[in-house]
Amino acid sequence: MLFYKDIGIDLGTANTVVYMAGKGIIIREPSVVAVNTHTANAKYVGRTAKEVIGRTPGSIVAVQPMKDGVIANFEKATIMLQEFIRKALKGSLFTRARVVICTPLGVTPLERRAVKEAAEQAGAKRVIIVEEPMAAAIGAGLPTTEPAGCMILDIGGGTSEAAVISMGGIVASKSIRCAGRAMDEAIIQHLKHKFNLLIGERTAEEIKLEIGSAFDVGSDGAMEIKGRNLLTGLPENINITSAEVREALNEPLARIVDAVKYTLEQTPPELAADIIDQGITLCGGGALLKGIDRLFAHETGLPVFVSQYPLDCVAEGTGKILADMNKYSDALTEDVECY
């Protein structure tokens, strides 16, 4: 006899978060797989795989199977999901998983099918697809099922998604493939053009987290950066300030601001009045960037709040959906039995 476990998965570009009914969030790991090229087997998955990026011999290649919130490498994404689902079901004999899994708003039917098939091949018995901003809003505690407007902005690793939600459905939205990774790339390009210094993705992310800011919050800092000088080819250290990083982040942040403004422009007047009162809730890893709430408040004139646990909103939302499917039935975009 098979027993079933309910699992919610936030399958993100940068990180995958797994929620299990009755236990809460049980896995939070980078969306990375390190593969042995000789055997095609996964050598490391998740955190251990991320730690070897840029440090592996030629026989081991670290792959990020998610790009811009969707599956870019189906085989590696399936391996990653298999490992995370196996970890979630560890110690549970004769068990298969019923899975709620999230996809960005802008995915094509083909991309959605790839997510479903990857979850199926990873061991899911039943797969339920939910749009990420809806799950994020539910996880953030917004009144998504009430006849009033609420607005969520989810800034992830690959996508930023703004959505106005009312009565269990998304009324207006905008999804752009510009988020945390684009910010890291902007920092890399800025240092390359201004200082002739080449750095890697991990260093760019460290800079963003350490001294990055979206708005001048009056507490600028500095950081020593190690990289390779493009003119001499030799290792070099430089000091970079928060103001430099803020300059580098201007372009990707401006694109996200435009997405928010577009969503507000598409919102019916009655719901727009609700958002004036309720404000905009930020979640996702991008919500941790210093001063980002002040940037959006300055650009929109609306109150802006960062959710209590921005990294967990989508996964927590899948948990609430699993706990009361009838209440959130309008939020489910697809439901498929896997055989």
C-alpha positions in Angstrom: 0.0 0.0 0.0 1.3 3.5 -1.0 1.1 6.4 1.4 1.2 10.0 0.2 3.0 13.0 1.5 2.0 16.5 0.6 5.0 18.6 -0.6 5.2 22.2 -1.8 8.1 23.2 -3.9 9.4 26.7 -4.7 11.6 25.8 -7.7 13.6 29.0 -8.1 16.4 30.1 -10.3 18.7 30.6 -7.4 17.3 28.5 -4.6 14.8 25.7 -4.2 12.7 25.6 -1.0 10.6 22.5 -0.1 7.7 22.6 2.3 6.2 19.4 3.8 2.7 19.3 5.3 3.0 19.0 9.1 6.7 19.9 9.2 7.0 23.2 7.5 10.0 24.2 5.4 12.4 21.2 5.5 14.8 22.0 2.6 16.3 25.3 1.5 19.2 24.8 -1.0 20.7 26.4 -4.1 19.3 25.2 -7.4 22.6 23.7 -8.6 23.8 20.3 -9.7 27.4 19.2 -10.2 27.7 16.4 -12.7 30.6 14.0 -13.5 31.1 14.4 -17.3 32.5 10.9 -17.5 29.6 9.1 -16.0 26.8 11.7 -16.5 25.9 11.1 -12.8 25.1 13.9 -10.3 28.1 14.2 -8.0 26.7 17.0 -5.8 23.2 18.6 -5.5 22.2 21.8 -3.8 24.5 23.6 -1.3 27.5 21.3 -1.8 27.2 21.8 -5.6 27.2 25.6 -5.3 30.3 25.5 -3.2 32.3 23.9 -6.0 31.2 26.3 -8.7 34.4 27.7 -10.4 36.6 25.3 -8.4 36.0 21.9 -10.1 38.3 19.9 -12.3 37.3 19.4 -15.9 35.6 16.1 -15.2 33.0 17.8 -12.9 30.7 20.6 -14.2 28.4 22.6 -12.0 25.1 23.2 -13.8 22.2 25.6 -12.8 19.3 23.9 -14.4 16.9 26.8 -13.9 17.1 30.0 -15.9 14.8 33.0 -15.5 12.5 30.9 -13.4 12.0 28.1 -15.9 13.8 24.8 -16.6 16.7 25.3 -18.9 18.2 21.8 -18.6 15.4 19.2 -18.2 17.7 16.3 -17.3 19.6 18.1 -14.6 16.4 19.7 -13.2 14.9 16.2 -12.9 18.0 15.0 -11.1 17.8 17.9 -8.7 14.1 17.4 -8.0 14.6 13.7 -7.5 17.3 14.5 -4.8 15.2 17.1 -3.0 12.0 14.9 -3.1 14.1 11.9 -1.9 15.4 14.0 1.0 11.9 15.1 1.8 10.6 11.6 1.9 13.6 10.1 3.7 12.6 7.4 6.1 9.1 7.1 4.7 8.6 3.6 3.2 6.2 3.0 0.3 5.6 6.7 -0.1 5.0 8.9 -3.1 4.5 12.6 -3.1 1.6 14.9 -4.0 3.3 18.0 -5.1 2.3 21.7 -5.4 4.9 23.4 -7.5 5.2 27.0 -8.6 6.0 28.5 -11.9 6.4 32.2 -13.0 3.5 34.1 -14.5 5.1 34.4 -18.0 5.8 30.7 -18.6 4.7 29.1 -21.9 2.6 25.9 -21.9 5.7 24.0 -23.0 7.7 25.4 -20.0 4.8 24.4 -17.6 4.8 20.9 -19.1 8.5 20.6 -18.5 8.0 21.4 -14.8 5.2 18.9 -14.5 7.2 16.1 -16.3 10.3 16.8 -14.2 8.2 16.5 -11.0 6.6 13.3 -12.3 9.9 11.7 -13.2 11.2 12.7 -9.8 8.5 10.6 -8.1 5.4 12.8 -7.8 2.0 11.0 -7.9 0.0 14.2 -8.4 1.3 17.5 -9.6 -0.5 20.8 -9.0 0.8 24.0 -10.6 0.4 27.4 -9.0 1.6 30.8 -10.2 4.4 32.1 -8.1 3.0 35.5 -7.2 -0.2 33.9 -6.0 1.6 31.5 -3.8 3.8 34.3 -2.5 0.8 36.5 -1.7 -0.8 33.6 0.2 2.4 32.9 2.0 2.8 36.5 3.0 -0.6 36.5 4.6 -2.3 38.8 2.1 -6.1 38.6 1.9 -6.1 37.0 -1.6 -9.6 35.5 -1.4 -11.4 38.7 -0.3 -13.1 41.1 -2.6 -10.4 43.7 -2.2 -7.2 44.4 -4.0 -3.7 43.4 -2.6 -0.4 43.7 -4.4 2.7 41.5 -4.2 6.1 42.0 -5.8 8.2 38.9 -5.8 11.8 39.6 -6.8 13.5 36.2 -7.2 16.7 35.0 -8.8 15.6 35.0 -12.4 12.2 36.8 -12.5 10.5 39.7 -10.9 6.7 39.5 -10.8 4.3 42.1 -9.8 0.6 41.1 -9.3 -2.6 42.6 -8.1 -4.8 39.9 -6.6 -8.5 39.9 -5.6 -11.1 37.2 -4.9 -8.6 34.4 -5.5 -7.4 35.5 -8.9 -4.7 37.7 -10.5 -6.3 40.9 -11.9 -3.3 42.6 -13.2 0.3 41.5 -13.5 3.7 41.9 -15.1 6.5 39.4 -15.2 10.0 40.3 -16.3 13.1 38.2 -16.5 15.2 40.6 -14.5 15.9 40.0 -10.9 18.7 38.9 -8.5 20.9 37.4 -11.2 20.5 40.4 -13.4 21.7 42.6 -10.5 24.8 40.3 -10.1 25.5 40.6 -13.8 25.2 44.4 -13.6 27.8 44.5 -10.8 30.1 42.3 -12.9 29.8 44.5 -16.0 30.2 47.7 -14.0 33.5 46.5 -12.4 34.7 45.3 -15.8 34.0 48.6 -17.6 35.0 51.0 -14.8 37.9 49.2 -13.2 39.0 46.6 -15.8 38.4 44.0 -13.1 36.8 40.7 -13.8 35.0 38.9 -10.9 32.8 35.8 -10.8 29.1 35.4 -10.0 29.7 34.4 -6.4 31.8 37.5 -5.7 29.1 39.7 -7.3 26.4 38.2 -5.1 28.6 38.8 -2.0 29.1 42.4 -3.0 25.3 42.9 -3.5 24.5 41.3 -0.1 27.4 43.0 1.8 27.3 46.6 0.6 24.6 46.7 -2.1 21.6 49.1 -1.7 18.7 50.3 -3.9 18.3 53.7 -2.3 20.7 56.0 -0.3 19.9 54.9 3.2 22.7 57.0 4.7 24.9 54.1 5.8 27.3 53.6 2.9 30.1 51.1 3.4 33.1 49.8 1.4 34.5 46.4 0.6 37.7 45.0 -0.7 37.2 43.1 -4.0 39.6 40.4 -5.4 39.5 39.8 -9.1 41.6 39.6 -12.3 42.8 42.7 -14.0 41.7 42.5 -17.7 44.7 44.5 -18.9 47.5 42.7 -17.1 45.9 39.4 -16.6 47.1 39.4 -13.0 45.1 39.1 -9.8 44.2 42.5 -8.2 42.4 44.0 -5.2 40.3 47.1 -5.3 38.0 48.9 -2.9 34.4 49.5 -3.9 31.8 51.6 -2.1 28.1 51.3 -1.7 27.6 54.2 -4.0 29.4 52.4 -6.8 27.2 49.3 -6.3 24.1 51.4 -6.3 25.1 53.0 -9.6 25.7 49.5 -11.0 22.2 48.4 -9.9 20.3 51.4 -11.4 19.4 49.7 -14.7 18.0 46.4 -13.4 16.1 48.2 -10.6 14.6 50.7 -13.1 13.2 47.8 -15.1 11.6 46.3 -12.0 10.1 49.7 -11.1 8.7 50.0 -14.6 7.0 46.6 -14.2 5.4 47.7 -10.9 4.2 50.9 -12.5 2.8 49.0 -15.5 0.9 46.7 -13.2 -0.6 49.6 -11.3 -1.6 51.2 -14.6 -3.6 48.1 -15.5 -5.3 47.8 -12.2 -9.1 48.7 -12.0 -9.7 52.0 -10.1 -11.6 50.3 -7.3 -8.8 47.9 -6.6 -6.2 50.7 -7.0 -7.9 52.5 -4.1 -7.5 49.4 -1.9 -3.7 49.3 -2.8 -3.4 52.9 -1.7 -4.6 51.7 1.7 -2.9 48.3 1.8 0.4 49.2 0.0 2.8 46.8 -1.8 4.3 43.8 -0.2 7.8 42.7 -1.3 9.1 39.2 -1.1 11.8 37.0 -2.7 15.6 37.3 -2.2 15.6 40.7 -3.9 13.5 42.1 -1.1 16.6 41.7 1.2 18.5 44.4 -0.8 19.0 47.4 1.6 16.6 50.3 0.9 14.5 48.6 -1.8 11.3 49.3 0.1 12.2 53.0 0.1 13.0 52.9 -3.6 9.5 51.6 -4.5 7.8 53.9 -2.0 9.6 56.9 -3.6 8.8 55.8 -7.1 5.1 54.9 -6.6 4.1 57.1 -3.7 2.5 54.0 -2.0 3.3 52.4 1.3 5.7 49.5 0.7 6.4 46.6 3.2 8.9 43.8 3.2 7.3 40.5 4.2 8.5 39.0 7.5 10.2 36.0 5.8 10.7 37.1 2.2 12.7 34.0 1.2 9.9 31.7 2.4 6.7 33.3 1.1 6.3 31.1 -2.0 7.0 27.8 -0.1 4.8 28.9 2.8 2.0 29.7 0.3 2.2 26.2 -1.1 1.8 24.9 2.4 -1.4 26.9 3.0 -2.7 25.7 -0.4 -2.1 22.1 0.6 -3.8 22.6 3.9 -7.0 24.1 2.3 -7.3 23.3 -1.4 -11.0 24.2 -1.5 -10.3 27.8 -0.3 -7.6 28.3 -2.8 -9.0 26.3 -5.7 -9.2 29.4 -8.0 -5.4 29.8 -7.6 -4.6 26.4 -9.1 -3.8 26.7 -12.8 -3.3 23.0 -13.5 -3.8 19.7 -11.8 -2.6 16.4 -13.2 -2.5 12.8 -12.1 0.8 11.1 -12.9 0.9 7.4 -13.6 
